Amino acid sequence: MNPEELKRLVAQAACDEVLKLPPGQCLGIGTGSTANWFIDLLAPHQGHFAGVVSSSMASTQRLIQRGFYVLDTNQVTDLPVYVDGADEINPAGHMIKGGGGALTREKIISAMAKRFICICDASKQVAVLGQFPLPLEIIPLAQPYVMRSITTLGGEGHLRMVGTTGQPFITDNGGWILDVRGLSITQPVQLESKINQIPGVVSVGLFAQRKADLLLVSNATGVEAVAHTQ
């Protein structure tokens, strides 16, 4: 199977999973190419849900185009499930997310949800996190300080740019993204806590304190479900 077929396969498995929810509940939906497949495949069943909350403007636009009723997080008091992809995931369910730049909103919605379902293909499974650059959303004026602080942790921060424009990538929240390379993340929970303490960091793309409860992972033979205990 090619990468798109693997994304479609696991997105369909996620659709089957969330449709087990009783009708009339809200659903959290993430950002990225696998999440886009999930949105498209779930669209015929949109009436099963009272509404959805989205982790990015891009996903919100796609959801509206597909006919979903999109709610603001401030309108939601109960969120049974959040479905999103990952850039890397380790055997414990800790993840690196934020390749699409939506890490802060993804972290907020995943924290709201009772259950986090991660959907990805087998290439995203790693023994140790860190080969994929770790994204940090930062306040722009804090860039030099955050970069120096990251160096003391053994990483090297690079400001994410928009193509060849010479302009920084701007998040939906008006922040910048630092992509941190050179880390071998053997203690994800502790590192997440350390980076969260750096002044100027809005959010770090380590999802370790709030990890995936269920991993749906696709490969050439189908989809495997892996449960992670908190």
PAZAPA-4460 file (N, C-alpha, C; in steps of 0.05 Angstrom, whole numbers, plus 32768, in hexadecimal, padded with zeros to 4 digits):
% residues 230
    n_x    n_y    n_z   ca_x   ca_y   ca_z    c_x    c_y    c_z   seq   type   mol
   8011   7FE8   8000   8000   8000   8000   8012   8019   8000     1      M     A
   8008   802E   7FF2   8016   8047   7FF3   800E   8057   800C     2      N     A
   801C   806D   8012   8016   807C   802B   7FF9   8085   802D     3      P     A
   7FED   808E   8017   7FD2   8098   8017   7FBE   8081   801D     4      E     A
   7FC4   806A   8012   7FB2   8053   8018   7FB4   804B   8035     5      E     A
   7FCC   804D   8041   7FCF   8047   805D   7FC0   805B   806F     6      L     A
   7FC1   8074   8067   7FB2   8089   8076   7F94   8084   8074     7      K     A
   7F8B   807E   805D   7F6E   8079   8059   7F65   8061   806A     8      R     A
   7F76   804C   806A   7F6F   8034   8078   7F6C   8039   8096     9      L     A
   7F7F   8047   80A2   7F7E   804C   80BF   7F68   8061   80C5    10      V     A
   7F63   8073   80B3   7F4D   8087   80B7   7F32   8079   80B8    11      A     A
   7F2F   8065   80A7   7F16   8056   80A7   7F12   8046   80C1    12      Q     A
   7F28   803B   80CB   7F27   802D   80E4   7F1F   8040   80FB    13      A     A
   7F29   8059   80FA   7F22   806D   810E   7F04   8074   810B    14      A     A
   7EFA   8076   80F3   7EDD   807C   80EF   7ECD   8066   80FC    15      C     A
   7ED4   804D   80F7   7EC5   8037   8103   7EC6   8038   8121    16      D     A
   7EDC   8041   812C   7EDF   8042   8149   7ECD   8058   8155    17      E     A
   7ECE   8070   814A   7EBF   8086   8156   7EA1   8083   8151    18      V     A
   7E99   8074   813D   7E7C   806F   8139   7E70   805C   814D    19      L     A
   7E82   8051   815E   7E78   8041   8175   7E6D   8053   818B    20      K     A
   7E74   806D   818A   7E69   807F   819E   7E4B   8082   819B    21      L     A
   7E3D   8086   81B1   7E20   808B   81AF   7E1B   80A4   819F    22      P     A
   7E06   80A6   818F   7E00   80BE   817F   7DFD   80D6   8191    23      P     A
   7E02   80EE   8185   7DFD   8107   8192   7E14   8111   81A3    24      G     A
   7E2C   8106   81A1   7E43   810F   81B0   7E55   8120   819E    25      Q     A
   7E68   812E   81AB   7E7C   813E   819C   7E95   812E   8197    26      C     A
   7EA4   8136   8183   7EBC   8128   817B   7ED2   813C   8176    27      L     A
   7EEA   8137   8180   7F01   8147   8179   7F11   813C   8162    28      G     A
   7F19   814E   8150   7F26   8145   8137   7F3F   8156   8133    29      I     A
   7F55   8149   812C   7F6F   8156   8129   7F75   8161   810E    30      G     A
   7F8F   8162   8108   7F99   8170   80F1   7FAE   815F   80E2    31      T     A
   7FAE   8161   80C8   7FC2   8153   80B8   7FB6   8141   80A3    32      G     A
   7FC7   8134   8094   7FBD   8125   807D   7FAD   810C   8085    33      S     A
   7FB5   80FF   809B   7FA5   80E8   80A4   7F8A   80F1   80B0    34      T     A
   7F8B   8107   80BF   7F72   8112   80C9   7F60   811B   80B3    35      A     A
   7F6B   8124   809D   7F5A   812C   8086   7F4B   8114   807A    36      N     A
   7F59   80FD   8079   7F4B   80E5   8070   7F35   80DD   8083    37      W     A
   7F3B   80E0   809D   7F26   80DA   80B1   7F0E   80EC   80AE    38      F     A
   7F12   8106   80AA   7EFC   8119   80A6   7EEB   8110   808D    39      I     A
   7EF9   810A   8077   7EEB   8104   805E   7EDA   80EA   8061    40      D     A
   7EE6   80D6   806E   7ED8   80BC   8071   7EC2   80BE   8085    41      L     A
   7EC4   80CF   8099   7EB0   80D2   80AE   7E98   80E4   80A4    42      L     A
   7E9D   80F3   8090   7E89   8107   8087   7E6D   80FB   8082    43      A     A
   7E6A   80E3   8076   7E4F   80D8   8072   7E40   80D2   808D    44      P     A
   7E50   80D2   80A3   7E44   80CB   80BD   7E43   80E3   80D0    45      H     A
   7E45   80FB   80C5   7E47   8113   80D6   7E2F   8116   80E8    46      Q     A
   7E18   810C   80E0   7E00   810F   80F0   7E00   80FE   8109    47      G     A
   7E14   80EC   810B   7E17   80DB   8123   7E20   80EC   813B    48      H     A
   7E2C   8104   8135   7E39   8114   814A   7E2A   812F   814D    49      F     A
   7E2A   8138   8166   7E1E   8152   816B   7E2F   8169   815F    50      A     A
   7E48   8164   815D   7E5B   8177   8152   7E77   816E   8155    51      G     A
   7E89   817D   814A   7EA6   8176   814B   7EB5   818F   8154    52      V     A
   7ECC   818B   8161   7EDF   81A0   8166   7EF9   819A   8157    53      V     A
   7F05   81AE   814D   7F1C   81AB   813B   7F35   81B7   8146    54      S     A
   7F4C   81AC   813F   7F65   81B6   814A   7F73   81CB   8138    55      S     A
   7F67   81D2   8121   7F74   81E6   8110   7F5F   81F3   80FE    56      S     A
   7F67   820A   80F3   7F55   8217   80E0   7F52   8206   80C6    57      M     A
   7F68   81F9   80BF   7F67   81E8   80A6   7F53   81D1   80AA    58      A     A
   7F54   81C4   80C0   7F41   81AE   80C5   7F24   81B9   80C8    59      S     A
   7F21   81D0   80D5   7F07   81DC   80D7   7EFB   81E2   80BC    60      T     A
   7F0B   81ED   80AA   7F01   81F3   808F   7EF9   81D9   8081    61      Q     A
   7F09   81C4   8083   7F02   81AB   8076   7EE9   819F   8082    62      R     A
   7EE6   81A0   809C   7ECE   8196   80A9   7EB5   81A4   80A0    63      L     A
   7EB6   81BE   809F   7E9F   81CE   8096   7E98   81C7   807A    64      I     A
   7EAC   81C5   8069   7EA7   81BE   804D   7E9A   81A2   804A    65      Q     A
   7EA0   8190   805D   7E94   8175   805D   7E7A   8174   806B    66      R     A
   7E70   818B   8076   7E56   818C   8082   7E54   8187   80A0    67      G     A
   7E6B   8186   80AD   7E6B   8182   80CA   7E63   819C   80D9    68      F     A
   7E58   8199   80F0   7E52   81AF   8102   7E69   81B3   8114    69      Y     A
   7E78   81C8   8110   7E91   81CD   811F   7E8C   81DF   8137    70      V     A
   7E94   81D6   814F   7E90   81E4   8167   7EAB   81F0   8171    71      L     A
   7EA9   8207   817F   7EC0   8212   818D   7EC5   8201   81A6    72      D     A
   7EDE   81FF   81AE   7EE3   81EF   81C6   7ED5   81FA   81DF    73      T     A
   7ED0   8214   81DF   7EC2   8220   81F6   7EA5   8218   81F8    74      N     A
   7E9B   820C   81E2   7E7F   8203   81E2   7E7C   81E6   81EA    75      Q     A
   7E93   81D9   81EF   7E92   81BC   81F4   7E9A   81B6   8211    76      V     A
   7E8A   81A7   821F   7E90   819F   823B   7E98   8182   823C    77      T     A
   7E91   8172   8228   7E96   8155   8229   7EA1   814D   820E    78      D     A
   7EB9   8142   820D   7EC5   8139   81F4   7ECF   811C   81F8    79      L     A
   7EBF   8109   81EF   7EC7   80ED   81F4   7EE0   80E4   81E6    80      P     A
   7EE4   80EE   81CD   7EFB   80E3   81BD   7F07   80FA   81AC    81      V     A
   7F22   80F9   81AA   7F31   810A   8198   7F41   80F7   8185    82      Y     A
   7F3F   80FC   816B   7F4D   80EC   8157   7F61   80FD   8148    83      V     A
   7F7A   80F4   8147   7F8E   8104   813A   7FA6   80F2   8132    84      D     A
   7FB7   80FB   8121   7FCE   80EC   8119   7FE6   80F3   812B    85      G     A
   7FFE   80E9   8123   8016   80EF   8131   802E   80EE   811E    86      A     A
   8042   80FD   8124   805B   80FD   8114   806D   80E6   811D    87      D     A
   806C   80E0   8137   807A   80C8   8142   806A   80BF   815A    88      E     A
   806B   80A5   815F   805F   8099   8177   8070   8082   8181    89      I     A
   8075   8081   819B   8086   806C   81A6   8074   8056   81B2    90      N     A
   8080   8040   81BB   8070   8029   81C5   805E   8030   81DD    91      P     A
   8064   8045   81EC   8054   804D   8203   803C   805F   81FB    92      A     A
   803B   8068   81E2   8026   807A   81DA   802D   8097   81DB    93      G     A
   8046   809D   81E3   8050   80B9   81E2   8054   80C1   81C5    94      H     A
   804E   80DA   81BF   804F   80E3   81A3   805E   80FD   819F    95      M     A
   8069   8101   8187   8070   811B   817D   805B   8123   8169    96      I     A
   8050   813B   816C   803C   8146   815B   8043   8163   8155    97      K     A
   8037   816E   8140   803B   818A   813A   8049   818F   811F    98      G     A
   804D   817A   810F   8059   817E   80F5   8048   8191   80E4    99      G     A
   802E   8192   80E9   801D   81A5   80DA   801A   81C0   80E8   100      G     A
   8026   81C3   80FF   8025   81DC   810D   800E   81E1   8120   101      G     A
   7FFD   81CC   8124   7FE5   81D0   8134   7FE8   81C4   8150   102      A     A
   8000   81C1   815A   8005   81B3   8173   7FF7   81BF   818B   103      L     A
   7FF4   81D9   818D   7FE8   81E4   81A5   7FCB   81DE   81A7   104      T     A
   7FBC   81E2   8191   7FA0   81DB   8191   7F9B   81BD   8193   105      R     A
   7FAD   81AE   8187   7FAB   8191   818A   7FAF   8188   81A7   106      E     A
   7FC1   8196   81B5   7FC6   818F   81D1   7FAE   8196   81E3   107      K     A
   7FA2   81AD   81DD   7F8A   81B6   81EC   7F73   81A2   81E9   108      I     A
   7F6D   819B   81D0   7F56   818A   81CB   7F5C   816E   81D5   109      I     A
   7F74   8164   81D2   7F7A   8149   81DC   7F78   8148   81FB   110      S     A
   7F7F   815F   8208   7F7C   8160   8225   7F5F   8160   822E   111      A     A
   7F4E   816B   821D   7F31   816C   8223   7F24   8150   8220   112      M     A
   7F2F   8140   820E   7F22   8127   8207   7F27   8111   821C   113      A     A
   7F13   8100   821F   7F16   80E9   8231   7F27   80D4   8225   114      K     A
   7F28   80D3   820A   7F37   80BE   81FC   7F44   80CA   81E3   115      R     A
   7F5E   80C4   81E0   7F6D   80CD   81C9   7F73   80B5   81B7   116      F     A
   7F69   80B6   819E   7F6E   80A1   818B   7F82   80AC   8177   117      I     A
   7F9A   80A1   8176   7FAF   80A8   8163   7FAC   8097   814A   118      C     A
   7FAD   80A3   8133   7FAB   8094   8119   7FC4   809A   8109   119      I     A
   7FD2   8085   8100   7FEA   8089   80F0   7FF1   806F   80E2   120      C     A
   8005   8070   80D1   800F   8058   80C5   8028   804F   80D4   121      D     A
   8031   8037   80CE   8046   802A   80DE   8061   8039   80DD   122      A     A
   8065   804A   80C8   807E   8059   80C6   8081   806D   80DC   123      S     A
   806B   8074   80EA   806D   8088   8100   8074   807B   811B   124      K     A
   8075   8061   811C   807C   8053   8135   809B   8052   8138   125      Q     A
   80A4   805B   814F   80C1   805C   8155   80C6   8051   8171   126      V     A
   80DE   8048   8175   80E6   803E   8190   80EB   8056   81A3   127      A     A
   80F8   806B   8198   80FF   8083   81A7   80F7   809B   8197   128      V     A
   80E8   80AE   81A3   80E0   80C6   8195   80F8   80D8   8190   129      L     A
   80F7   80E8   817A   810B   80FC   8176   8117   80FE   815A   130      G     A
   8113   80E9   814A   811D   80EB   812E   810D   8100   811F   131      Q     A
   80F3   8102   8124   80E3   8118   8119   80E8   8131   812A   132      F     A
   80EE   8148   811D   80F3   8160   812D   80DC   8166   8140   133      P     A
   80E2   816E   8158   80CE   8174   816D   80C4   8191   8169   134      L     A
   80AB   8195   8163   80A1   81B1   815F   809B   81BE   817A   135      P     A
   80A1   81D8   817C   8099   81E9   8192   808B   8201   8187   136      L     A
   8073   8207   8191   8067   8221   818A   8071   8235   819F   137      E     A
   807B   824C   8195   8086   8260   81A7   807B   827B   81A1   138      I     A
   807D   828D   81B5   8077   82A9   81B1   808F   82B5   81A2   139      I     A
   808A   82C3   818C   80A0   82CC   817A   80B7   82DA   8189   140      P     A
   80B1   82EC   819C   80C7   82FB   81A9   80D9   82E9   81BA   141      L     A
   80D0   82D1   81C0   80DF   82BF   81D1   80F2   82AD   81C1   142      A     A
   80F3   82B0   81A6   8103   829D   8196   8120   829A   819F   143      Q     A
   812F   82AF   81A3   814B   82AB   81AA   814F   829D   81C5   144      P     A
   813E   82A4   81D9   8140   8298   81F3   8139   827A   81F2   145      Y     A
   8123   8274   81E4   811B   8258   81E2   8130   8247   81D4   146      V     A
   813B   8252   81BF   8150   8243   81B0   8168   823D   81C2   147      M     A
   8170   8251   81D2   8187   824C   81E4   817F   8237   81F9   148      R     A
   8167   8238   8203   815E   8225   8217   815D   8209   820C   149      S     A
   8155   8206   81F3   8153   81EC   81E6   8170   81E0   81E3   150      I     A
   8183   81F2   81DE   819F   81E9   81DA   81A9   81DB   81F4   151      T     A
   81A1   81E6   820B   81A9   81DA   8224   819D   81BF   8229   152      T     A
   8188   81B8   821A   817B   819E   821C   8186   818B   8208   153      L     A
   8199   8194   81F7   81A5   8183   81E3   8199   8184   81C8   154      G     A
   8186   8197   81C4   8179   819A   81AA   8183   81B2   819B   155      G     A
   817A   81B4   8182   8181   81CB   8171   8167   81D5   8164   156      E     A
   815F   81ED   816B   8146   81F8   8161   8149   8206   8146   157      G     A
   8136   8201   8134   8135   820F   811A   811A   821B   8116   158      H     A
   8119   8235   8110   8100   8242   810B   80F3   8237   80F1   159      L     A
   80DA   822F   80F3   80CC   8225   80DC   80C4   823C   80C9   160      R     A
   80CB   8239   80B0   80C6   824E   809D   80B0   8245   8089   161      M     A
   80A5   8258   807A   8091   8252   8066   809F   8250   804B   162      V     A
   80A4   8238   8042   80B1   8233   8029   80CB   8243   8026   163      G     A
   80CD   8252   8010   80E5   8263   800B   80DE   8280   800E   164      T     A
   80C9   8286   801C   80C0   82A2   801F   80D2   82B2   8032   165      T     A
   80E1   82A5   8043   80F0   82B2   8057   80E0   82BC   806F   166      G     A
   80C6   82B3   8070   80B4   82BB   8085   80AF   82A4   8098   167      Q     A
   80AE   82A9   80B2   80A8   8293   80C5   808C   8288   80C1   168      P     A
   8089   826E   80C6   806F   8261   80C6   805F   826C   80DE   169      F     A
   8046   8274   80D9   8035   8280   80EE   801F   826C   80F5   170      I     A
   801D   8265   810E   8008   8252   8117   7FEC   8260   8117   171      T     A
   7FD8   8250   811B   7FBC   825B   811D   7FBA   826E   8135   172      D     A
   7FCD   826B   8148   7FCD   827C   8160   7FDF   8294   815E   173      N     A
   7FEC   8298   8147   7FFE   82AE   8144   801A   82A9   814E   174      G     A
   8021   8290   8155   803B   8289   815F   804E   8280   8148   175      G     A
   8067   827C   814F   807B   8270   813E   8080   8254   8146   176      W     A
   808C   8244   8134   8094   8229   813A   80B2   8226   8139   177      I     A
   80BD   821A   814E   80D9   8211   814E   80D8   81F3   814B   178      L     A
   80E7   81E9   8137   80EA   81CC   8134   8105   81C4   8140   179      D     A
   8104   81B3   8154   811C   81AC   8164   8127   8191   815A   180      V     A
   8140   8191   8151   814D   8179   8148   8163   8171   815C   181      R     A
   816A   8158   8159   8181   814E   8169   817A   8143   8184   182      G     A
   8161   813F   818A   8159   8134   81A4   8153   8116   81A1   183      L     A
   815C   8107   81B5   8154   80EB   81B8   8143   80EB   81D1   184      S     A
   8129   80E8   81CE   8116   80ED   81E4   8110   80D3   81F2   185      I     A
   8121   80CC   8205   811E   80B4   8214   810B   80B7   822D   186      T     A
   8107   80D0   8235   80F5   80D6   824C   80E1   80EB   8243   187      Q     A
   80CD   80E4   8233   80BB   80F7   8227   80AB   8108   823B   188      P     A
   80A1   80FB   8251   8091   810A   8264   80A2   8120   8272   189      V     A
   80BA   8119   827A   80CB   812C   8287   80D4   8143   8274   190      Q     A
   80DA   813C   825B   80E3   8150   8248   80CC   8163   8242   191      L     A
   80B4   8159   823F   809D   8169   823A   809A   817E   8250   192      E     A
   809C   8175   8269   809A   8187   8280   80AF   819C   8280   193      S     A
   80C8   8195   827A   80DE   81A8   8279   80DA   81BE   8264   194      K     A
   80D2   81B5   824C   80CE   81C9   8236   80B6   81DB   823C   195      I     A
   80A2   81D0   8248   808B   81E1   824F   8092   81F7   8263   196      N     A
   80A8   81F4   8271   80B0   8208   8285   80C1   821F   8279   197      Q     A
   80C8   821C   8260   80D9   8231   8253   80C7   8249   824C   198      I     A
   80CD   8260   8257   80BD   8278   8250   80BD   827E   8232   199      P     A
   80A5   8282   8228   80A2   8287   820B   8098   826F   81FC   200      G     A
   8099   8257   8208   808F   8240   81FA   8071   823F   81FF   201      V     A
   8061   823F   81EA   8044   823C   81EC   803D   821F   81F0   202      V     A
   8049   820E   81E0   8043   81F1   81E2   8059   81E1   81D4   203      S     A
   805D   81C9   81DE   8071   81B7   81D2   8063   81A0   81C6   204      V     A
   806D   8196   81AF   8060   8181   81A0   8066   8165   81AB   205      G     A
   806E   8163   81C4   8070   814A   81D2   8055   8144   81DF   206      L     A
   8048   812F   81D8   802F   8126   81E4   8035   810E   81F5   207      F     A
   8040   8113   820D   8048   80FD   821E   8038   80FD   8238   208      A     A
   8034   8114   8244   8023   8115   825C   8006   810E   8255   209      Q     A
   7FFE   8115   823D   7FE4   810D   8232   7FEA   80FD   8218   210      R     A
   7FED   80E3   821C   7FF5   80D2   8205   7FDC   80C6   81F8   211      K     A
   7FE1   80B6   81E3   7FCB   80A8   81D5   7FC0   8091   81E6   212      A     A
   7FA6   8090   81E8   7F99   8079   81F6   7F97   8061   81E3   213      D     A
   7F92   8067   81CA   7F90   8051   81B6   7F9F   8059   819D   214      L     A
   7FB0   8048   8193   7FBE   804C   817A   7FB2   8039   8165   215      L     A
   7FA9   8045   8150   7FA0   8036   8138   7FB6   803A   8123   216      L     A
   7FC4   8024   811C   7FDB   8027   810A   7FD8   8014   80F3   217      V     A
   7FDC   801F   80DB   7FD8   8010   80C2   7FF3   8006   80B7   218      S     A
   7FF1   7FEF   80AB   8009   7FE4   809D   7FFE   7FD4   8085   219      N     A
   8010   7FC6   8078   8008   7FB7   8060   7FF4   7FA2   8064   220      A     A
   7FF1   7F98   807D   7FDE   7F83   8083   7FC4   7F8C   808F   221      T     A
   7FC2   7FA6   8095   7FA9   7FB0   80A0   7FAD   7FC4   80B6   222      G     A
   7F9B   7FC6   80C9   7F9D   7FD9   80DF   7F9F   7FCA   80FA   223      V     A
   7FB2   7FD2   810A   7FB6   7FC7   8124   7FAD   7FDB   8139   224      E     A
   7F9F   7FD2   814E   7F97   7FE3   8164   7FA8   7FDD   817C   225      A     A
   7FB5   7FF2   8187   7FC7   7FEF   819E   7FBD   8002   81B4   226      V     A
   7FB5   7FF7   81CB   7FAB   8006   81E1   7FC2   800E   81F3   227      A     A
   7FC2   8027   81FE   7FD6   8030   8210   7FC8   8038   822A   228      H     A
   7FD2   802F   8241   7FC7   8037   825A   7FD5   8050   8264   229      T     A
   7FC5   8061   8271   7FD0   807B   827A   7FE1   8077   8294   230      Q     A
***
